[in-house]
Amino acid sequence: MTEQQPKDHWTPTAYTTSAPFVPLLASKITTWLSPTPHDKILDLGCGDGLLTSSLKPHCTSITALDASPNLITAAKAKYPGVVGLNFQVHDCRYLERWTGFVEEGWDRVFSNAAMHWILRDEGTRQGVLRDTFRLLKPGGVFAFEMGGKGNVAEVHTALISAIVHQGVPIEKARELSPWFFPSEEGMRALLEGVGFVVEKAEVEYRPTRLTEEEEGGGLEGWVRLMGAAFLEGVEGEKGREEAVREVCEVLRTVIRREEDGSWWLGYVRLRVLARKPT
């Protein structure tokens, strides 16, 4: 049976307007990845390809997957004709179905700010990690950064509350969350359960400044893009707009700094370097 694909609410404009910091704050996990000139790398959840393209000069080839046709189209347009750089549309929840799936075909697997989306569904979570393990050569590494426990807790809470106020039952509101934010201990257990050896892991609380509110950015832009799954659970455009407005108003005095008017979200980053035993 063909899986129903979710609506593609990702666009290059919305992404760069609301969250341009995502690929720019990934220097630590790319250092952990430590690519070498002979490596074949697989990037899970590549977005618009900015970070992927920066890795290409350091390896032989890199194949990047993302479930968003809009973002893959943008990536191909931004980086045309680069030898060894390949962007493909694929839902990473189902790696085994990918036409490029080759057991022990990759030296390194990488992911930045995507695994909390990819691992959201409990029914496919272990399969993703198991298939990642299978894709790696013996001794290969899996380096990733994702949201950790408590990531963006303020807006997460406000979104659930806002859509409940629009008539969505609380149980349904929780189910609509598109994110999985594990603790370091929980993530270690999942990885070790499929055979990985976790070489290092860390959690960092990293408050992150949002973009300016003009031209679709700011908290409102972030909520519309990152919180789209919550909003789609609300019936009618009027209800969805009221939910967005409530989130922004509730958080105004919580995450806005009085001294300069800037808005900051409480990002919690979980970084992991795991290895497939030789």
Secondary structure by P-SEA (a helix, b strand, c coil): cccccccccccaaaaaaccccccccaaaaaaaaccccccbbbbcccccaaaaaaacccccbbbbbbccaaaaaaaaaaccccccbbbbbccccccccccccccccccbbbbccccccccccccaaaaaaaaaaaaccccbbbbbcccccccaaaaaaaaaaaaaaacccaaaaaaaccbbbbcaaaaaaaaaaaccccccccccccccccccccccccaaaaaaacaaaaaaacccaaaaaaaaaaaaaaaccccccccccccccbbbbbbbbbbccc
